[in-house]
Amino acid sequence: MKLAHKLLALTSISLSCSTLVQAQDLYLIIGQSNAAGRGELPVNPVALTGVQVLQGDSTFVPAFPNLNIHSSVRNTRQLAGFNLGYTFAERMRAANGNNIQLVVNARGGSAIRHWFPGFIDDADPLSYFDEAVRRLRAARTANPNAIFRGILWHQGESNRFADDYIGDITAFIALLRTEIGNVPFVAGQLARDREDSEPFNTNLLQLPSRVSNTAVVTSEGLATSDRTHYTAAASQTLGERYAEQMLILLAPSFDYTSWASLFPNIDLSELTADLDGDGIDNNSERIWGLNPNDAGSSNPYLSLPDTNRQFSYTRRNPLLSSLNYVIETSTDLITWNVDANAIQRITNTNASSIQTVSVSISTIPTNGKLFTRVVANTP
């Protein structure tokens, strides 16, 4: 029998048990006008609890709806209106209780070529790419304990007729990750009030299949004030949608931190390390409900398939790991097929959220041979 799992690559994210109680998550928001925010501001704006935004290069201040007012590349002639980062941060904080810090550095009217390294617009002596990287690094220096979690990107109004925007954004993400790490990257569709945005929006949906650890936020049903810029209410919904997609991409990372806290006296900061030397890396120990500090805990199979084609195994509770555990079978150990009719029955869930699962295989052996394995996949 063979164990297999497929997971998002998050080795660039620093995971620390020591900051679990008052953890702070850091996000970067960049792009053009809808990343800057053009929606009308409330008469009496309220700062979010537990959310801060970088002001300048070294100071975090309370986060009000006009977040892009702190951008170092902001077009000061344009409104710094309601920013999608406001409800994004509110939703992310509610999801796991971590405090949120933001670096918001959008520029209205900017095309994607303006965001490549070294490009300097005649109207602005600063490189948007370099400034985003510089300010993010400044934020991490200002608060070394914050964990950089991901990037929110909303841009494309200036590129709606581009022939190869997917190629451009793929190259841009690769350059950005070279500088700041392979964190989740979430992009958003353009407003649908303009029919000529439809090809762009359709093409953008290809991004997750082209670039790993990315997601796209839909603009369905979002209103605009001028066919291009989202209203304040739409920006609020847009921010919540960004949070939904970010939470999906971050689910393994968040759960790893929670799981690692169950072992407070050992160093589990590296997902790919093998602390107990049993040949199973730390992250796989989490996935299969094993003990990362016990070399004898290296096999989640509690029983092998019997004559009734039944066996049992252990796993991390899928509600926490956000993984799908499926049964696959093979007759030659080369070609594997999902046993869609296999029955998985949870017989126990302990205090550490480790489940014992009893499996009944539906596939009939061919020529007396049948191999089976459990695969943990991201949804």
C-alpha positions as CSV (number, residue, x, y, z in Angstrom):
1,M,0.0,0.0,0.0
2,K,1.1,3.5,-0.7
3,L,0.5,6.8,0.9
4,A,0.2,9.9,-1.3
5,H,-0.8,13.5,-0.7
6,K,-1.0,16.6,-2.8
7,L,-0.6,20.0,-1.0
8,L,0.0,23.7,-1.9
9,A,3.7,24.7,-1.7
10,L,3.9,27.0,1.3
11,T,7.5,26.5,2.4
12,S,8.1,30.2,2.0
13,I,5.7,31.1,4.8
14,S,7.2,31.3,8.2
15,L,5.2,29.4,10.8
16,S,5.8,30.1,14.4
17,C,4.2,28.5,17.4
18,S,5.7,31.2,19.7
19,T,3.4,33.8,18.2
20,L,0.3,31.7,18.1
21,V,-1.6,33.5,21.0
22,Q,-1.3,37.0,19.5
23,A,-0.5,36.1,15.9
24,Q,-0.3,38.9,13.3
25,D,-0.9,38.2,9.6
26,L,0.5,40.6,7.0
27,Y,-1.0,41.1,3.5
28,L,0.0,43.2,0.5
29,I,-2.7,45.0,-1.6
30,I,-1.6,46.3,-5.0
31,G,-3.0,47.1,-8.5
32,Q,-4.9,50.0,-10.0
33,S,-8.0,52.1,-9.2
34,N,-10.3,49.4,-7.8
35,A,-7.4,48.2,-5.6
36,A,-7.0,51.8,-4.5
37,G,-10.7,52.2,-3.9
38,R,-13.1,54.7,-5.4
39,G,-16.3,54.0,-3.4
40,E,-17.9,56.7,-1.3
41,L,-16.6,56.8,2.2
42,P,-19.0,56.7,5.2
43,V,-19.7,60.0,7.0
44,N,-18.4,58.6,10.2
45,P,-15.7,56.0,9.3
46,V,-14.7,53.5,12.0
47,A,-11.3,51.9,12.4
48,L,-11.3,48.1,12.5
49,T,-10.5,46.4,15.7
50,G,-7.2,44.4,15.5
51,V,-6.4,45.7,12.0
52,Q,-3.6,48.1,11.1
53,V,-2.2,49.6,7.9
54,L,1.4,50.6,7.3
55,Q,1.9,54.4,7.3
56,G,5.2,55.5,5.8
57,D,7.9,52.9,6.3
58,S,7.9,52.1,10.0
59,T,4.5,52.9,11.6
60,F,1.3,50.9,11.7
61,V,-1.8,52.9,12.3
62,P,-5.5,52.0,12.7
63,A,-7.2,50.9,9.5
64,F,-10.0,53.1,8.2
65,P,-11.8,52.4,4.9
66,N,-9.6,54.8,2.8
67,L,-6.6,52.4,3.1
68,N,-4.8,53.5,0.0
69,I,-4.2,57.0,1.4
70,H,-1.0,55.5,2.7
71,S,0.2,54.3,-0.7
72,S,3.6,55.7,-1.6
73,V,2.7,55.7,-5.3
74,R,-0.9,57.0,-5.0
75,N,-2.1,59.5,-7.5
76,T,-3.0,62.3,-5.1
77,R,-5.4,63.8,-7.6
78,Q,-7.6,60.8,-7.3
79,L,-10.0,59.8,-4.5
80,A,-8.7,57.4,-1.9
81,G,-12.1,55.9,-1.4
82,F,-13.5,52.7,0.2
83,N,-10.9,50.0,-0.1
84,L,-11.7,46.3,-0.6
85,G,-9.0,45.6,2.0
86,Y,-11.3,46.9,4.8
87,T,-13.8,44.1,4.6
88,F,-11.1,41.6,3.6
89,A,-9.1,42.3,6.8
90,E,-12.3,42.2,8.9
91,R,-13.2,38.8,7.4
92,M,-9.7,37.4,7.8
93,R,-9.5,38.4,11.4
94,A,-12.8,36.8,12.1
95,A,-11.7,33.6,10.5
96,N,-9.0,32.7,12.9
97,G,-8.6,35.5,15.5
98,N,-5.3,36.7,14.2
99,N,-4.6,40.5,14.1
100,I,-4.2,41.8,10.6
101,Q,-1.6,44.2,9.2
102,L,-1.8,45.6,5.7
103,V,0.5,47.2,3.2
104,V,-1.7,49.0,0.6
105,N,0.2,50.4,-2.3
106,A,-2.1,50.7,-5.3
107,R,-1.9,53.2,-8.2
108,G,-5.0,54.3,-10.1
109,G,-4.7,54.2,-13.9
110,S,-1.7,51.9,-14.0
111,A,-1.3,49.2,-16.6
112,I,0.4,45.9,-15.8
113,R,3.5,47.0,-17.7
114,H,3.9,49.7,-15.1
115,W,4.2,47.1,-12.4
116,F,7.2,45.3,-13.8
117,P,10.6,45.9,-12.1
118,G,12.3,49.1,-13.0
119,F,9.5,50.8,-14.9
120,I,9.2,54.4,-14.1
121,D,6.3,56.5,-15.4
122,D,7.0,60.0,-16.6
123,A,4.4,61.3,-14.1
124,D,5.9,59.4,-11.2
125,P,9.6,58.9,-10.4
126,L,8.9,55.7,-8.4
127,S,8.8,52.2,-9.6
128,Y,5.5,50.6,-8.5
129,F,7.1,47.1,-8.3
130,D,10.1,48.3,-6.3
131,E,7.9,50.4,-4.0
132,A,5.6,47.5,-3.2
133,V,8.6,45.2,-2.4
134,R,10.3,47.9,-0.4
135,R,7.3,48.8,1.7
136,L,6.5,45.2,2.4
137,R,10.1,44.6,3.6
138,A,9.8,47.7,5.7
139,A,6.6,46.4,7.3
140,R,8.3,43.1,8.1
141,T,11.2,45.0,9.6
142,A,8.8,47.1,11.7
143,N,7.1,44.0,12.9
144,P,9.4,40.9,12.6
145,N,6.7,38.7,14.3
146,A,4.1,39.2,11.6
147,I,3.6,36.4,9.2
148,F,3.4,37.4,5.5
149,R,0.4,35.5,4.2
150,G,-0.5,36.7,0.8
151,I,-1.1,39.3,-2.0
152,L,-4.3,40.9,-3.2
153,W,-4.1,42.1,-6.8
154,H,-6.8,44.0,-8.6
155,Q,-5.8,45.4,-12.0
156,G,-6.8,45.2,-15.6
157,E,-9.0,48.1,-16.4
158,S,-6.1,49.5,-18.5
159,N,-5.5,46.1,-20.1
160,R,-9.0,44.9,-20.9
161,F,-8.0,44.6,-24.6
162,A,-4.6,43.0,-24.0
163,D,-3.9,39.9,-26.2
164,D,-1.9,38.0,-23.5
165,Y,-2.7,39.3,-20.1
166,I,-2.4,35.8,-18.6
167,G,1.1,35.7,-20.0
168,D,1.9,39.1,-18.5
169,I,0.4,38.4,-15.1
170,T,2.1,35.0,-15.0
171,A,5.5,36.7,-15.6
172,F,4.7,39.4,-13.0
173,I,3.8,36.9,-10.3
174,A,7.0,35.0,-10.9
175,L,9.1,38.2,-10.6
176,L,7.2,39.2,-7.5
177,R,7.6,35.8,-5.8
178,T,11.3,35.9,-6.5
179,E,11.5,39.0,-4.3
180,I,9.0,38.3,-1.5
181,G,8.2,34.6,-1.6
182,N,5.7,32.1,-2.9
183,V,2.7,33.2,-1.0
184,P,-0.9,33.0,-2.2
185,F,-1.9,35.5,-4.9
186,V,-5.5,36.4,-5.4
187,A,-6.7,38.5,-8.4
188,G,-10.1,40.0,-9.1
189,Q,-12.3,40.3,-12.2
190,L,-13.2,43.6,-13.8
191,A,-16.7,45.2,-13.3
192,R,-19.3,43.7,-15.6
193,D,-21.1,46.9,-16.4
194,R,-18.8,47.1,-19.5
195,E,-19.5,44.3,-21.9
196,D,-16.0,44.6,-23.4
197,S,-14.6,43.4,-20.0
198,E,-16.1,39.9,-20.6
199,P,-13.1,38.5,-22.6
200,F,-10.7,39.7,-20.0
201,N,-12.7,38.2,-17.1
202,T,-13.0,34.9,-18.9
203,N,-9.3,34.8,-19.6
204,L,-8.4,35.7,-16.1
205,L,-10.1,32.5,-14.8
206,Q,-7.3,30.6,-16.4
207,L,-4.9,31.9,-13.8
208,P,-5.2,29.1,-11.1
209,S,-4.5,26.5,-13.8
210,R,-1.5,28.4,-15.1
211,V,0.1,29.5,-11.8
212,S,0.1,27.5,-8.6
213,N,-1.2,29.0,-5.3
214,T,-3.4,31.6,-7.0
215,A,-7.1,32.2,-7.1
216,V,-9.6,34.6,-8.9
217,V,-12.4,36.5,-7.4
218,T,-15.6,36.9,-9.4
219,S,-17.2,40.3,-10.0
220,E,-20.7,38.9,-10.6
221,G,-23.4,41.1,-9.3
222,L,-21.1,44.0,-8.2
223,A,-22.4,47.5,-9.0
224,T,-20.3,50.4,-10.2
225,S,-20.6,54.2,-10.1
226,D,-19.3,54.8,-13.6
227,R,-19.3,51.3,-15.3
228,T,-15.6,50.9,-14.2
229,H,-15.2,51.6,-10.5
230,Y,-17.0,49.7,-7.8
231,T,-19.3,51.4,-5.4
232,A,-18.6,51.3,-1.6
233,A,-21.1,48.4,-1.2
234,A,-19.6,46.5,-4.0
235,S,-16.1,47.0,-2.7
236,Q,-17.2,45.6,0.6
237,T,-18.5,42.5,-1.1
238,L,-15.4,42.3,-3.2
239,G,-13.2,42.3,-0.1
240,E,-15.2,39.5,1.4
241,R,-14.8,37.5,-1.8
242,Y,-11.0,38.1,-1.7
243,A,-11.0,36.8,1.9
244,E,-13.0,33.6,0.9
245,Q,-10.4,32.8,-1.8
246,M,-7.5,33.6,0.5
247,L,-8.8,31.4,3.2
248,I,-9.0,28.5,0.8
249,L,-5.4,29.0,-0.3
250,L,-4.2,29.4,3.3
251,A,-6.2,26.6,4.9
252,P,-3.2,24.2,5.1
253,S,-1.0,26.9,6.5
254,F,-3.5,28.0,9.2
255,D,-4.1,24.4,10.2
256,Y,-0.4,23.6,10.3
257,T,0.0,26.3,12.9
258,S,-2.9,25.1,15.0
259,W,-1.6,21.5,14.8
260,A,2.0,22.5,15.7
261,S,0.7,24.2,18.8
262,L,-0.3,20.7,20.1
263,F,3.4,20.0,20.5
264,P,4.7,23.2,22.3
265,N,8.1,21.9,23.3
266,I,9.4,20.9,19.9
267,D,10.4,22.9,16.8
268,L,7.9,22.3,14.0
269,S,8.5,25.6,12.1
270,E,9.6,23.8,8.9
271,L,6.8,21.9,7.1
272,T,9.2,19.7,5.1
273,A,11.6,18.8,8.0
274,D,11.5,15.4,9.5
275,L,11.9,16.0,13.2
276,D,11.8,12.4,14.4
277,G,13.7,10.9,11.5
278,D,11.1,8.4,10.5
279,G,11.0,9.4,6.8
280,I,7.7,11.3,7.1
281,D,8.0,15.1,7.0
282,N,6.2,17.2,9.6
283,N,3.4,18.2,7.3
284,S,2.6,14.6,6.3
285,E,2.6,13.8,10.0
286,R,-0.2,16.4,10.4
287,I,-2.1,15.1,7.4
288,W,-2.2,11.5,8.6
289,G,-2.7,12.1,12.3
290,L,0.8,11.0,13.3
291,N,3.1,12.1,16.1
292,P,6.0,14.2,14.7
293,N,8.1,13.5,17.8
294,D,7.9,9.8,17.7
295,A,9.8,7.8,15.1
296,G,7.5,4.8,15.8
297,S,4.5,6.8,14.7
298,S,5.1,6.6,10.9
299,N,2.2,4.5,9.5
300,P,-1.4,5.7,9.5
301,Y,-2.7,2.3,8.5
302,L,-4.2,0.6,11.5
303,S,-5.2,-2.5,9.5
304,L,-4.6,-3.8,6.0
305,P,-7.3,-4.9,3.5
306,D,-8.9,-8.2,4.6
307,T,-10.9,-10.7,2.5
308,N,-13.9,-8.3,2.8
309,R,-11.8,-5.5,1.3
310,Q,-11.9,-3.5,4.5
311,F,-9.1,-1.6,6.2
312,S,-8.7,1.4,8.5
313,Y,-6.4,4.4,8.8
314,T,-5.9,7.7,10.7
315,R,-6.0,11.2,9.4
316,R,-6.3,14.8,10.5
317,N,-10.0,16.0,10.7
318,P,-10.8,17.3,7.2
319,L,-12.8,20.1,8.7
320,L,-9.4,21.5,9.9
321,S,-7.0,20.3,7.2
322,S,-9.4,21.3,4.3
323,L,-8.2,18.2,2.5
324,N,-10.2,15.6,0.6
325,Y,-9.2,12.0,1.5
326,V,-10.1,9.7,-1.3
327,I,-9.6,5.9,-1.9
328,E,-7.7,4.8,-5.0
329,T,-7.1,1.3,-6.3
330,S,-4.8,-0.3,-8.8
331,T,-4.0,-3.8,-10.2
332,D,-0.5,-3.0,-11.3
333,L,0.7,-0.1,-9.1
334,I,1.0,2.0,-12.2
335,T,-2.5,3.0,-13.1
336,W,-4.6,4.2,-10.2
337,N,-8.4,4.9,-10.2
338,V,-10.6,6.6,-7.7
339,D,-13.0,4.2,-6.0
340,A,-15.9,6.6,-6.0
341,N,-18.1,4.0,-4.3
342,A,-15.7,3.2,-1.4
343,I,-17.3,3.8,2.0
344,Q,-15.4,5.7,4.6
345,R,-16.8,5.6,8.1
346,I,-15.4,7.7,10.9
347,T,-15.2,5.5,14.0
348,N,-13.5,7.9,16.3
349,T,-12.3,11.5,16.6
350,N,-10.0,12.2,19.6
351,A,-9.3,15.4,21.5
352,S,-6.4,16.1,19.1
353,S,-8.8,16.0,16.1
354,I,-7.3,12.7,14.8
355,Q,-9.9,10.6,13.2
356,T,-9.9,6.8,12.8
357,V,-11.6,5.9,9.5
358,S,-12.9,2.4,8.5
359,V,-12.9,1.9,4.7
360,S,-14.9,-0.6,2.6
361,I,-13.5,-0.9,-0.9
362,S,-16.1,-1.4,-3.7
363,T,-13.6,-2.4,-6.4
364,I,-13.4,-6.2,-7.2
365,P,-9.9,-7.6,-7.4
366,T,-8.8,-8.8,-10.9
367,N,-6.8,-12.0,-11.1
368,G,-6.6,-12.0,-7.3
369,K,-4.7,-8.7,-7.2
370,L,-5.8,-5.3,-5.9
371,F,-3.7,-2.6,-4.4
372,T,-5.2,0.4,-2.6
373,R,-4.0,3.7,-1.2
374,V,-5.5,6.8,0.5
375,V,-4.8,10.1,-1.2
376,A,-5.2,13.5,0.5
377,N,-5.9,16.2,-2.1
378,T,-6.6,19.9,-1.9
379,P,-10.2,20.7,-3.0
